[in-house]
Amino acid sequence: MSENQKKILEMLADKKISVDEAYRLLSLVEPEKSTETASFRTVESGKPNPKYMRVVVQPDPEGGSEASPERVNVRVPMALIRAGIKLTSVIPPGAVNKANEAMREKGINLDLNKIKPDDLEQLVDALSDLEVDVQDGKAKVRVYME
């Protein structure tokens, strides 16, 4: 058990934090465990763990002169996505409810309370096989993991 984990449990025992807060904090200080699990999964499946999510938009070479000249090449580190998911666990409950409500008003049905770091690893595993190609005659869009 790490020193941080002990401190969190001591704060819980002293009733300085709630059980829910302790759970959220413990999930943040356990990345070395999930990293080991991810490495094991990589060796077991034979596929490398994706390090980036990539979104690329290019003019369609067959689109002729009407093809859009704009190009987009976005590479998002998976570590950033993982950190964002972990940060959701320390958002105060009142703020989470407001964020959920604001997203629902915009048509996004996502409950931040239900996002857990373990769920992210399952999502990353599923996304590692994902590759989306869209071609509309003007541009070609690709979303994939690398």
C-alpha positions in Angstrom: 0.0 0.0 0.0 1.4 3.4 -1.0 1.9 6.3 1.4 -0.9 8.3 -0.4 -3.4 5.5 0.1 -2.6 5.3 3.8 -3.1 9.0 4.1 -6.5 8.8 2.4 -7.6 6.0 4.6 -6.5 7.9 7.7 -8.5 10.9 6.6 -11.5 8.6 6.1 -11.0 7.1 9.6 -10.8 10.6 11.1 -14.0 11.5 9.2 -12.3 14.3 7.4 -13.6 13.0 4.1 -16.6 10.8 3.0 -16.4 7.3 1.8 -17.3 8.5 -1.7 -14.5 11.1 -1.6 -12.0 8.4 -0.3 -13.0 6.1 -3.2 -12.5 8.9 -5.7 -9.1 9.8 -4.3 -8.0 6.2 -4.1 -8.9 5.8 -7.8 -6.5 8.7 -8.6 -3.6 7.4 -6.6 -3.8 3.8 -8.1 -2.5 4.6 -11.7 0.6 2.3 -11.2 -1.8 -0.6 -10.7 -3.8 0.1 -13.8 -0.6 0.7 -15.7 0.6 -2.8 -14.7 -2.7 -4.2 -15.8 -2.6 -2.4 -19.1 1.0 -3.7 -19.7 -0.2 -7.2 -18.9 -3.1 -6.9 -21.2 -0.8 -5.7 -24.0 1.4 -8.8 -23.6 -1.6 -11.1 -23.3 -3.4 -9.8 -26.4 -0.3 -9.2 -28.6 -1.6 -5.7 -29.5 0.2 -2.6 -28.4 -1.7 -0.3 -26.1 -2.8 2.7 -28.1 -0.9 5.9 -27.2 -2.9 8.4 -29.2 -6.4 9.0 -30.6 -6.0 10.5 -34.1 -8.5 12.5 -36.2 -7.4 13.4 -39.7 -9.3 15.4 -42.3 -7.8 15.7 -45.8 -9.0 16.9 -49.1 -10.4 14.0 -51.2 -7.8 13.4 -54.0 -10.7 12.3 -56.3 -12.8 15.4 -55.4 -11.5 17.5 -58.2 -11.2 21.3 -57.9 -14.2 21.5 -55.5 -12.2 19.6 -52.8 -11.8 21.5 -49.6 -8.2 22.7 -49.1 -8.5 22.6 -45.3 -6.5 19.9 -43.5 -6.9 18.8 -39.9 -4.5 16.5 -38.1 -5.2 16.1 -34.4 -3.3 13.6 -32.2 -4.7 13.4 -28.6 -2.5 11.5 -26.1 -4.4 8.8 -24.4 -2.7 9.9 -21.1 -4.6 13.2 -21.4 -7.9 11.3 -21.9 -7.1 9.1 -19.0 -6.2 12.1 -16.8 -9.5 13.8 -17.8 -11.5 10.8 -16.8 -9.7 10.5 -13.4 -10.3 14.2 -12.8 -14.1 13.7 -13.1 -13.9 11.6 -10.0 -12.9 14.6 -7.8 -15.5 17.0 -9.1 -17.9 17.9 -6.3 -21.3 16.2 -6.6 -23.2 19.5 -7.0 -21.0 20.6 -9.9 -21.3 17.1 -11.5 -25.1 17.5 -11.4 -25.0 20.9 -13.0 -22.6 19.7 -15.7 -24.9 16.7 -16.4 -27.9 19.0 -16.7 -26.1 21.4 -19.0 -25.0 18.6 -21.3 -28.6 17.2 -21.4 -29.8 20.6 -22.4 -27.3 20.5 -25.4 -28.6 17.0 -26.3 -25.6 15.1 -24.8 -26.9 12.2 -22.6 -23.8 11.6 -20.5 -23.7 11.0 -16.7 -20.3 12.0 -15.3 -21.1 10.0 -12.1 -20.9 6.8 -14.1 -17.5 7.4 -15.6 -14.9 5.4 -13.8 -11.2 4.9 -14.6 -11.7 1.1 -15.1 -14.4 1.8 -17.7 -11.9 3.9 -19.6 -9.5 1.0 -20.0 -12.3 -1.1 -21.4 -13.2 1.7 -23.8 -9.6 2.1 -24.9 -9.4 -1.7 -25.5 -12.5 -1.5 -27.7 -11.3 1.6 -29.5 -7.9 0.0 -30.3 -9.8 -2.0 -33.0 -11.8 1.0 -34.2 -11.0 2.8 -37.5 -13.6 5.2 -39.0 -13.2 6.4 -42.6 -15.7 8.9 -44.1 -15.4 10.2 -47.6 -17.9 12.6 -49.0 -16.3 13.6 -52.3 -14.8 16.8 -50.8 -12.8 15.5 -47.9 -11.7 12.3 -46.2 -12.1 12.0 -42.4 -10.3 9.3 -40.4 -10.6 8.6 -36.7 -8.3 5.9 -35.3 -6.1 4.8 -32.4 -2.3 4.5 -32.8 
